[in-house]
């Protein structure tokens, strides 16, 4: 049996983390989610720094990235990922409450793979995240040579 592929969830809102994990659990993916609560931790995870220094080799199959986070915001995390040749192939999905046109445009200019506005209703939120998780971890084929982190 193939190990589940790791998802990196960068989200500072505990209720949104809980709803996201619940949605992914409905697709049996919760054991493959690493949660970080700010952009600095997201970058530490990707670069194996700090508390993530000894983590397993490989990259997450997808990064679910909130834009409005403390320390380092999601837009800066996206800029760093997509400007680094060793990380740029990792799919990044912005999962945010921002509908601001400038955020959408800038995210795509920086190379985001998808921009999803968090639905307000619980059921709609759960369904959107479930579909994201299923697509990126089950259906999407990563580029050749991309080492995907499994848990």
N, C-alpha and C positions, 0 to 999 in steps of 0.2 A: 504494500500500500504506500502511495506517495505521501510524503509529509506535506501538511498544509503550508502554503506560502505566507510569509510574513507581510502584514500591513503595518505601516507606520501611521499612527493617528496623532497629529499635532493639534491639540485643542485645549484651551484653558478653561472652558466652561464645564464644571462637573455634570450638570444636567445633560448637556449635549454629548459628553463622553458616555454617560450612562445610556442615553437613547441610541447612540451609534453602536455601542457594544451589544445592546439588546437586539438591534436590527441585524447585526452580523451574526449573532448567536442563532437567529432564526434560519440562517443558512449554514450553521455549524462552523463558523469561522472565528469564534472568540478566542480560541487558544492560539491564534496566529496574529494577534494584534499587540503591538507595542504602543503604549500611550505615553506621550510627552506633553507637558503642560505649557511649554513656551518655545519660541523659536530657537533659543540658545540650546535647549535640550535636544531639539530636532537635529540641529547641526552637530552637536556632540555625538548623537547616535550615529549619524551618517559617517562622521569622520573618526568614530571609535575613540572618543576622548572622554575624560572624566569618568563617571560611573559606567560608561559603556566601553571603556578601553579594552576589556577582555571579551567582548561579545563575539559571537560566531561570525566568520567571514560571509560575505554576500550582502546584497542589497535587498530592501523590501521590494515586493512585487508592485506596490503602489504606495504613494504617500497621499493621505487625506489631510489637507492643510487648511487650517483656519487662517484668515488674513489678520484679524485683530487679536494679537497675542502680546503678552508682556516680553520684556528684555529685547528680543529680536522679532519684529513683526513678520507675518507670513510672506509679504511681498519681498522682503529682504532674503528670507529663506529660499524662496523661489528663484530669485536672482542668483544666489550663490550656487544652488543646485544646477541650474541650466547653464551657468558659465563655467562649470567644472567638467572637463572631458570625462572624468571617471564616474560622474553622477548623472550627467544630463540625460542618459537613456532611461532613467527611472521615471515612470509615469507619475505625474503630479496632478491631483484633482483638488482644486480649490473648493472647499465645502464651507461656505460662509453665509452670513445673514446679509451681507452687503449687496445691494442691487445697483450701487453707484456705477454709472457708465465708465468713469475713469478707472475704477478698480477692475472692471471686466476687460477694458481695452489694455491696460497696463499688464494684467496677468497674461493675456494672449501674446502681447509683445515680448514678454519675458520667456515665453515658451510653455505655458501651462497646457496640459493635455485636455483638460475639461474644467469648466467653471459651473458649479452647481450652487444655487441659492437654497439655503436650508428652508424647507417648507415649515410653515408655522404650526400646522396640526401634527400631533404625535403620529397618527397612522401614516400620513403622507411622508413625514420625515423618515419613519422606519422603512417604508417601502422604497424611498429614494436611496437610502443607504444600503439596503439589502441588494438592490439592483446594481449599485456601484460595486459592492463587494463581489458579487457573483461575476460580473463582467471582468473585472481586473484580475481576480484570483483564479477563475476557472476558464473563461473563454478567451481572454487576451493572450496572444503568443508574444513573449518578450523577444527583443532583438537577439540574433545569434551572438554568442560570446558574453551575454549578460548573465552574471552569476546571481541567482535569486536566493535570498536568505529563506531557509525553511526553519520551522520550529518543531 
